[in-house]
Amino acid sequence: MPTQNPSRGLLLPAAGNQGAEVAKDQSRPRQKAQALSVRRSALVRREVRWREGARRRGRTFDRKRDAQDFIAWMRRRRQLGQAAVPEDVVLSEFVETYWRIHALPNLAPSTRDFYARAWANHIMPRLGDYGVRELTPKRLARFREELERAGVGTATVRKSMAILQSILSFAVAEELVEFNAAAPVRKPRYERAREPHVFLPSEVERIRRDLPRQRDRMLVAVLAYSGPRPEEVVFRLAWEDIGERAIRYRDTKRHRVRFTPLLAPLAEDLREWFLASGRPSGKQPVFPAHDGDFWSNDDWRNWRSRIWRGEERPANRRNVPTYPGVAPPDTRPRDLRSSFITLQIYAGVPLTTIAKQCGTSVPMIERHYAGVIENWDGIQVPPDDQIRAARAATGRVMDADGRGPRELPDSKSLQIR
């Protein structure tokens, strides 16, 4: 085993493994832990070892000449004031490390699904064979231009650039590159293809009147009169989340828990649905799927395409009859949360409070509900009165058996446990 001289130098094994030859640099002062050494491994390979700060690093070569060339290269970088860096990695290989160390522990399943699709469809075919250090700002700007020329949507281009920026940020943390080459590249300006439809209570009640099943009427009421995102209801909402005065939602976007006021008309509907569901336990979902569990992605897509049917879809090639749609054209179930925001605006609730209740921001409300705010005459009407007036104008929705509202249980039976 070669000996190490405390001065800065290279330790190379002599022929026949007879000691070590030390090349000293007399022009530099004596310093510690800066030596580069070459050792023979058990498989007759040359292993170069060095230290970077408190870290020990090493690399194996089949030929002695290759190890000496590598030492000369690292020595030159040190003389130029540059740190020794590992060899470049192909992006397609580096993504496997990124996925295992960063994506799996930190990203939600839905986000990982989108990342995987964007990688397979757009990033991998164009940049997969490049080394991570070859991804310069110039090359990434050309990548954006290639996507736009191929007809990829603006939203997908922006998200693909964001994925690359995340990967290169991880590469910086892994000390593979010194800066994030995607950060200075401008992303295309994104403008919504459609603005969310603002549902007034009268329109919500007309939709509920046309729905034959009590479950569907109840789902529309919860989406419209408590302001959640659909995923927060069908995938997560359990009976234990329904309190006497508030509903607890687990925010799918900000990953926080928030409480939304439980309006009196909605509380009455929930009590009716609680009895019709057979008084389920607190852990059971408010809207169970066919197997009694929370909805899956397929269940939600089926409800949107068969019951709601407000979005434009391609023609059915098999001519299979579908359920008649109840929603206005070019609307989504997510738009129903606009009804709760409108109710709160007309009740005079501050925008900061509304944003907190709905898990959004004040600028977002001001941008998408500017017309609602401008057309408000300033008269404050409680949300309960607005809903009851809309129901009186459209007719009270009956239960599935046609007998009208049932006897309601005490409100304490619907408290957060």
Secondary structure as the mmCIF struct_conf table of DSSP 4:
data_model
#
loop_
_struct_conf.conf_type_id
_struct_conf.id
_struct_conf.beg_label_comp_id
_struct_conf.beg_label_asym_id
_struct_conf.beg_label_seq_id
_struct_conf.end_label_comp_id
_struct_conf.end_label_asym_id
_struct_conf.end_label_seq_id
BEND BEND1 PRO A 6 ARG A 8
STRN STRN1 GLY A 9 PRO A 13
HELX_LH_PP_P HELX_LH_PP_P1 ALA A 14 ALA A 14
HELX_RH_3T_P HELX_RH_3T_P1 ALA A 15 ASN A 17
STRN STRN2 ALA A 20 LYS A 24
TURN_TY1_P TURN_TY1_P1 GLN A 26 SER A 27
BEND BEND2 ARG A 28 ARG A 28
BEND BEND3 LYS A 32 ALA A 33
STRN STRN3 LEU A 36 ARG A 40
TURN_TY1_P TURN_TY1_P2 ALA A 42 LEU A 43
BEND BEND4 VAL A 44 VAL A 44
STRN STRN4 ARG A 46 GLU A 52
TURN_TY1_P TURN_TY1_P3 GLY A 53 ALA A 54
STRN STRN5 ARG A 55 PHE A 61
BEND BEND5 ASP A 62 ARG A 63
HELX_RH_AL_P HELX_RH_AL_P1 LYS A 64 GLN A 79
TURN_TY1_P TURN_TY1_P4 LEU A 80 GLY A 81
HELX_LH_PP_P HELX_LH_PP_P2 PRO A 86 ASP A 88
STRN STRN6 VAL A 90 VAL A 90
HELX_RH_AL_P HELX_RH_AL_P2 LEU A 91 TYR A 98
HELX_RH_PI_P HELX_RH_PI_P1 TRP A 99 ALA A 103
HELX_RH_AL_P HELX_RH_AL_P3 LEU A 104 ASN A 106
BEND BEND6 LEU A 107 LEU A 107
HELX_RH_AL_P HELX_RH_AL_P4 PRO A 109 ALA A 118
HELX_RH_PI_P HELX_RH_PI_P2 TRP A 119 ILE A 123
HELX_RH_AL_P HELX_RH_AL_P5 MET A 124 LEU A 127
TURN_TY1_P TURN_TY1_P5 GLY A 128 ASP A 129
BEND BEND7 TYR A 130 TYR A 130
STRN STRN7 GLY A 131 GLY A 131
HELX_RH_3T_P HELX_RH_3T_P2 VAL A 132 GLU A 134
HELX_RH_AL_P HELX_RH_AL_P6 PRO A 137 ARG A 149
TURN_TY1_P TURN_TY1_P6 ALA A 150 GLY A 151
HELX_RH_AL_P HELX_RH_AL_P7 THR A 154 ALA A 173
TURN_TY1_P TURN_TY1_P7 GLU A 174 GLU A 175
BEND BEND8 LEU A 176 LEU A 176
BEND BEND9 GLU A 178 PHE A 179
TURN_TY1_P TURN_TY1_P8 ALA A 181 PRO A 184
BEND BEND10 VAL A 185 VAL A 185
HELX_LH_PP_P HELX_LH_PP_P3 ARG A 186 ARG A 189
BEND BEND11 ALA A 193 ARG A 194
HELX_LH_PP_P HELX_LH_PP_P4 GLU A 195 HIS A 197
HELX_RH_AL_P HELX_RH_AL_P8 PRO A 201 ASP A 210
BEND BEND12 ARG A 213 ARG A 213
HELX_RH_AL_P HELX_RH_AL_P9 GLN A 214 SER A 226
HELX_RH_AL_P HELX_RH_AL_P10 PRO A 230 VAL A 234
TURN_TY1_P TURN_TY1_P9 PHE A 235 ARG A 236
STRN STRN8 ALA A 238 ALA A 238
HELX_RH_3T_P HELX_RH_3T_P3 TRP A 239 ASP A 241
STRN STRN9 ILE A 242 ILE A 242
BEND BEND13 GLU A 244 ARG A 245
STRN STRN10 ALA A 246 ARG A 250
TURN_TY1_P TURN_TY1_P10 THR A 252 ARG A 254
STRN STRN11 VAL A 257 PRO A 261
HELX_RH_AL_P HELX_RH_AL_P11 ALA A 264 ALA A 276
TURN_TY1_P TURN_TY1_P11 SER A 277 GLY A 278
TURN_TY1_P TURN_TY1_P12 GLY A 282 LYS A 283
BEND BEND14 GLN A 284 GLN A 284
STRN STRN12 PRO A 285 PRO A 285
BEND BEND15 VAL A 286 PHE A 287
TURN_TY1_P TURN_TY1_P13 HIS A 290 ASP A 291
BEND BEND16 GLY A 292 ASP A 293
HELX_RH_AL_P HELX_RH_AL_P12 ASN A 297 TRP A 303
HELX_RH_PI_P HELX_RH_PI_P3 ARG A 304 TRP A 308
BEND BEND17 GLU A 311 GLU A 311
TURN_TY1_P TURN_TY1_P14 ARG A 317 ARG A 318
HELX_LH_PP_P HELX_LH_PP_P5 TYR A 323 GLY A 325
BEND BEND18 ALA A 327 ALA A 327
HELX_LH_PP_P HELX_LH_PP_P6 PRO A 328 PRO A 328
TURN_TY1_P TURN_TY1_P15 PRO A 329 ASP A 330
HELX_RH_3T_P HELX_RH_3T_P4 PRO A 333 LEU A 336
HELX_RH_AL_P HELX_RH_AL_P13 ARG A 337 TYR A 346
TURN_TY1_P TURN_TY1_P16 ALA A 347 GLY A 348
HELX_RH_AL_P HELX_RH_AL_P14 LEU A 351 CYS A 358
TURN_TY1_P TURN_TY1_P17 GLY A 359 GLY A 359
HELX_RH_AL_P HELX_RH_AL_P15 VAL A 362 HIS A 368
BEND BEND19 TYR A 369 TYR A 369
HELX_RH_AL_P HELX_RH_AL_P16 ALA A 370 ASN A 375
BEND BEND20 GLY A 378 GLY A 378
HELX_RH_AL_P HELX_RH_AL_P17 PRO A 383 THR A 394
HELX_LH_PP_P HELX_LH_PP_P7 ARG A 396 ASP A 399
TURN_TY1_P TURN_TY1_P18 ALA A 400 ASP A 401
BEND BEND21 GLY A 402 ARG A 403
HELX_LH_PP_P HELX_LH_PP_P8 GLU A 407 ASP A 410
HELX_RH_3T_P HELX_RH_3T_P5 SER A 411 LEU A 414
#
